[in-house]
Amino acid sequence: MKKLYRSKKDKKIAGVCGGLGEYLNVDSTIIRLLLIFLTFLTGLVPFLLTYLIGWAIIPIEEEKKS
């Protein structure tokens, strides 16, 4: 089963968009652009709340054991 994690290697702030991109098999740049577009549609406060909640509840990616 696939799990959602914040990305350690593909992050700009907290790795939320990078983790979503990895989870959905989509380039994280597309996720970031969608979030910017949604910010213009809904305003800054809903975006910040959503991002901060994601930052708080999505666990950080674990190191792969080799």
C-alpha positions as CSV (number, residue, x, y, z in Angstrom):
1,M,0.0,0.0,0.0
2,K,1.3,3.4,-1.0
3,K,1.7,6.0,1.7
4,L,1.8,9.8,1.6
5,Y,5.0,11.3,3.0
6,R,6.6,14.8,2.8
7,S,9.6,14.6,0.5
8,K,13.1,15.1,1.8
9,K,14.7,15.4,-1.6
10,D,12.1,17.3,-3.6
11,K,11.2,20.2,-1.3
12,K,11.1,24.0,-1.5
13,I,9.7,24.7,2.0
14,A,8.5,21.6,3.8
15,G,8.2,18.9,1.1
16,V,4.4,18.8,1.0
17,C,4.2,19.4,-2.8
18,G,7.1,17.1,-3.5
19,G,5.4,14.3,-1.5
20,L,2.1,14.8,-3.2
21,G,3.8,14.7,-6.5
22,E,5.5,11.4,-5.7
23,Y,2.3,10.0,-4.3
24,L,0.3,10.9,-7.4
25,N,3.1,10.2,-9.9
26,V,3.0,13.7,-11.1
27,D,5.8,16.3,-11.4
28,S,5.9,18.3,-8.2
29,T,6.2,21.5,-10.3
30,I,2.7,20.8,-11.6
31,I,1.4,20.5,-8.0
32,R,3.1,23.7,-7.1
33,L,1.6,25.6,-10.1
34,L,-1.9,24.2,-9.2
35,L,-1.5,25.4,-5.7
36,I,-0.5,28.9,-6.8
37,F,-3.5,29.0,-9.2
38,L,-5.8,27.8,-6.4
39,T,-4.4,30.5,-4.1
40,F,-5.4,33.2,-6.6
41,L,-8.9,31.7,-6.8
42,T,-9.5,31.2,-3.1
43,G,-7.1,33.7,-1.4
44,L,-4.0,33.4,0.6
45,V,-5.5,32.3,4.0
46,P,-7.1,29.0,2.7
47,F,-3.8,28.1,1.0
48,L,-1.7,28.8,4.1
49,L,-4.1,26.8,6.3
50,T,-4.1,23.9,4.0
51,Y,-0.3,23.9,3.6
52,L,0.3,24.3,7.3
53,I,-2.1,21.4,8.1
54,G,-0.4,19.2,5.5
55,W,3.0,20.2,7.0
56,A,1.7,19.2,10.5
57,I,0.0,15.9,9.7
58,I,1.9,14.4,6.8
59,P,4.9,12.5,8.1
60,I,8.4,13.1,6.7
61,E,9.8,10.5,4.3
62,E,11.8,7.7,6.0
63,E,15.3,6.8,5.0
64,K,15.4,3.7,2.8
65,K,17.2,0.8,4.5
66,S,19.6,-0.9,2.0
